[in-house]
Amino acid sequence: MTKTRVKVLNHWLCKNRNNVNFFELLNFFFDKSYAFKAKAKTKEIILENDYYVVYLNDFSSPIYYPQNFS
């Protein structure tokens, strides 16, 4: 389980549910990770200067993402 998912569970168990029911929470925990989903949509990532140049499968223009962002 990722750190993010542990934080979400802790938040939910402390009665901070934000209108999320138990079944939605289960779906969040057993769904594929965001990284896994992103790999299926990503064609190529190139480091160019201080940016990642991200090419997506269904788009001709790349996305420029600063290297220092998490």
Secondary structure, DSSP 4 states (H G I P E B T S, - for coil): --HHHHHHHHHHHTT--TT--HHHHHHHHHSPPHHHHHHHHEEEEEEETTEEEEEETT-SS-EEEETT--
